[in-house]
């Protein structure tokens, strides 16, 4: 499994609407090929910053299957207007797990 971690900077007055948009998008991710998990975390010290963490079976499930799907366009339609800057998206794999 790989993890997509998107660092999202949200406009200061848009937190509630952004979080509602992400909640509305949950079914899009649940139905996406290879999507295993999804969560949204908010930075306590910098509340305009969020991390969207999505578990994918393969990198291509995100970069090809999801990004090339109508669901991706729906996702961006739900939340894109709340971004203060473009998202920073990186992919990670677990190399050590403690427990």
C-alpha positions as CSV (number, residue, x, y, z in Angstrom):
1,X,0.0,0.0,0.0
2,X,1.1,3.6,-0.7
3,X,-0.1,6.7,1.0
4,X,-0.9,9.9,-0.9
5,X,-0.4,12.8,1.4
6,X,-1.8,16.1,0.1
7,X,-0.9,19.2,2.1
8,X,-3.7,21.6,1.6
9,X,-3.7,25.3,2.5
10,X,-7.3,26.5,2.9
11,X,-8.6,30.1,2.8
12,X,-9.1,31.3,6.4
13,X,-12.8,31.9,6.1
14,X,-13.5,28.6,4.3
15,X,-12.8,25.9,6.9
16,X,-16.4,24.8,7.5
17,X,-17.3,24.7,3.8
18,X,-14.1,22.9,2.9
19,X,-14.6,20.2,5.6
20,X,-18.2,19.8,4.4
21,X,-16.9,19.4,0.9
22,X,-14.4,16.7,1.9
23,X,-17.2,14.9,3.9
24,X,-19.4,15.0,0.8
25,X,-16.5,13.5,-1.3
26,X,-16.0,10.4,0.9
27,X,-18.2,8.2,-1.4
28,X,-16.1,9.3,-4.4
29,X,-13.0,7.8,-2.7
30,X,-14.8,4.8,-1.3
31,X,-15.8,3.9,-4.9
32,X,-12.4,4.6,-6.4
33,X,-10.4,1.7,-7.8
34,X,-7.7,0.7,-5.3
35,X,-8.7,3.2,-2.6
36,X,-8.2,1.6,0.8
37,X,-8.6,4.5,3.3
38,X,-9.0,8.2,3.5
39,X,-8.8,10.8,6.3
40,X,-8.5,14.5,6.7
41,X,-6.2,15.9,9.4
42,X,-6.0,19.6,10.5
43,X,-2.8,21.2,11.8
44,X,-3.3,22.3,15.4
45,X,-0.6,25.0,15.3
46,X,-1.4,26.2,11.8
47,X,-5.2,25.7,11.4
48,X,-5.3,26.8,7.7
49,X,-3.2,23.7,6.9
50,X,-4.7,20.2,6.4
51,X,-3.3,16.8,5.3
52,X,-5.5,14.6,3.2
53,X,-4.1,11.1,3.7
54,X,-5.4,8.4,1.3
55,X,-4.2,4.8,1.2
56,X,-4.0,3.3,-2.3
57,X,-3.2,-0.3,-3.4
58,X,-0.8,1.1,-6.0
59,X,0.6,4.4,-7.1
60,X,-1.3,4.1,-10.4
61,X,-4.6,3.7,-8.6
62,X,-4.1,7.3,-7.7
63,X,-2.1,8.8,-10.5
64,X,-3.9,7.1,-13.4
65,X,-7.2,5.5,-12.3
66,X,-8.5,8.2,-9.9
67,X,-6.9,11.3,-11.5
68,X,-8.3,10.2,-14.9
69,X,-11.8,9.6,-13.6
70,X,-14.9,11.8,-13.4
71,X,-14.7,11.3,-9.7
72,X,-11.5,13.4,-9.6
73,X,-13.3,16.3,-11.4
74,X,-16.1,16.0,-8.9
75,X,-13.7,16.0,-6.0
76,X,-12.0,19.2,-7.3
77,X,-15.4,20.8,-7.9
78,X,-16.3,20.2,-4.2
79,X,-13.2,21.6,-2.6
80,X,-11.0,23.3,-5.2
81,X,-12.4,26.8,-4.6
82,X,-11.3,26.7,-1.0
83,X,-7.6,26.2,-1.7
84,X,-5.4,29.2,-0.9
85,X,-2.6,27.7,-2.9
86,X,-2.2,24.6,-5.1
87,X,-2.0,21.4,-3.1
88,X,1.4,19.7,-2.5
89,X,0.9,16.0,-3.2
90,X,3.5,13.3,-2.4
91,X,3.4,9.5,-2.2
92,X,4.8,7.5,0.7
93,X,5.3,3.8,1.6
94,X,5.7,2.5,5.1
95,X,9.3,1.2,5.7
96,X,9.1,0.7,9.5
97,X,6.0,0.2,11.6
98,X,6.3,0.2,15.4
99,X,2.8,-1.0,16.4
